Amino acid sequence: MLKQKSFIKNTLIIGFALGLTACANTDGLEANIASLSNKVDNLSSEVTALTEQQQASNKEIKAATAAAEQAATDAQKANERIDNVVASYKK
């Protein structure tokens, strides 16, 4: 019987201590969660900014590609005209 009372007493003390510890850590846990939430928000903003930059870069790449293709076509036409002019002098 004495052992049961001692066991119950020790169990209550440990339970009470754990309860206080859990309550004491709640503020720290909330601070950590707030910090992590801020980090997630910052990362989300950075991802959005990088996505916008990537889309702008893709538009610039498409425009540069189209300009290069047009320049190649124009150069080919100019070479054909020059070849026709040279061929007309040989005749």
Contacts in CASP RR format, 6 or more apart in sequence:
PFRMAT RR
TARGET T0000
AUTHOR 0000-0000-0000
METHOD contacts of the structure
MODEL  1
MLKQKSFIKNTLIIGFALGLTACANTDGLEANIASLSNKVDNLSSEVTAL
TEQQQASNKEIKAATAAAEQAATDAQKANERIDNVVASYKK
END
